[in-house]
């Protein structure tokens, strides 16, 4: 059985702990590896390595950092296929989706390559007699990232390129369910010339998470995952005096109006609901069909759901793979059954799907549930599976009210041909990321990613300008260089702009 180790101080490290967790192949249902779970001591070793490396990396020139970032970018780009295969084997998503994930992560690396411009400060000449004022930003120290299973390459890349570019060092705690992509990234950072200890990887569970939250040398923590854990991370981290950005769960809606092109809207809804088996924090899991759009929309998405090709992520013909674990499959299946029991209509039932040659895989077929109400479990819970719930509404305003009543505020979309309706929607919904005829409105890397309400704890969104601000702090310098003969012109009066 292959054992996946940690990466500390520029090399693979076994560590003190002998606890392990299985790594499954979701398509076959077979265990393919085991990953070591770090102890508090192991986490301490990673933080110590990062703290030691910070002394020199924080003083490195911007040109040195950019050189390493560009080298890392080229190495990752050359190995996209390798990343995709690793992700497909451990997560289950199809190869094309896995390649797209790595590409979106690379966009953040490319954004971070522009760090000389992004760290430009401000300068005000002659704010007072012989006095100049200027500001600049400096790194925080050791930063930590705690990331989820659904994007084992992209979500960590939302964090560590920006943290490293701004002069910090980094300890990544990826999901123990699909840890190998992070180890490949560590190897490529070393090949790119990043000094030992600047980037570290520790695998683990709650013990390692708590160790990062409590370690006095960790200055900041970035997290993406479920809302209960995001809240926990934010509370524990801020109580320990750390800067924390914690992105939580979602229940993303898409409104479809009668004037929308049903064929266009249904194509994009099916892709947004069933891509990556619905295991996306930006997946559309609920569509609000307004008025006469409902019947035609349900018919269209049902037909396309039944036509979706489900199979192993390694199969080039597959459009959707399995979910991550047997436990995830069973939970999704139970929620589908609960929806039917609570009065919803199963337009397409994905339970019991068997893929020939992969009978033991963790598969759930695309599922469409019609006549869902906002009180049903299938609506109130974040399913994180290939399930699309259809809610019926009588007007745009009613649809907006449904979205605003939901505790999550991550992403949302509207399909319409009306500019007025789109504008009313974008201004009226209490959601952080909005798509107009775009179902998954993930911003480009030079904007920041993040939601509202229970989808975000803390003030800072991730990557983009807010990412630069999160991983740095500002200094403002007031400077005077007096002539020697006037060096004694000090005063006890409060300084004024004279």
Buried (B, 14 or more C-beta within 10 A) or exposed (E): EEEBBBBBBBEBBEBEBEBBBBBBBBBBBEEBBBBBBBBBEBBBBBBBBBBBBBEEBBEBEBEEBBBBBBBBBEBBEEBBEBBBBBBBBBBBBBBBBBBBBBBBBBBBBBBBBEBEEBBEEEEEEEEEEEBBBBEBBBBBBBBBBBBBBBBBBBBBBBBBBBBBBBBBBBBBBBBBBBBBBBBBBBBBBBEBEBBBBBBBBBBBEEBBBBBBBBBEEBBBBBBBBBBEBBBBBBBBBBEBEBBBBBBBBBBBBBBBBBBBEBEEBBBBBBBBBBBBBBBBBBBBBBBBBBBEBBEBBBBBBBBBBEEBEBBBBBBEEBBBBBBBBBEBBEBBBEBBBBBBEBEBEBBBBBBEBEBEEBEEBBBBBBBBBBBBBEEBBBBEBBBBBBBBBBBBBEEBEBBBBBBBEBEBBBBBBBBBEBEEBBEBBBEBBBBBBBBBBBBBBBBEBBBBBBBBBBBBBBEBBBBBEBBBBBBBEEEEEEEEEEEEEEEEEEEEEEEEEE
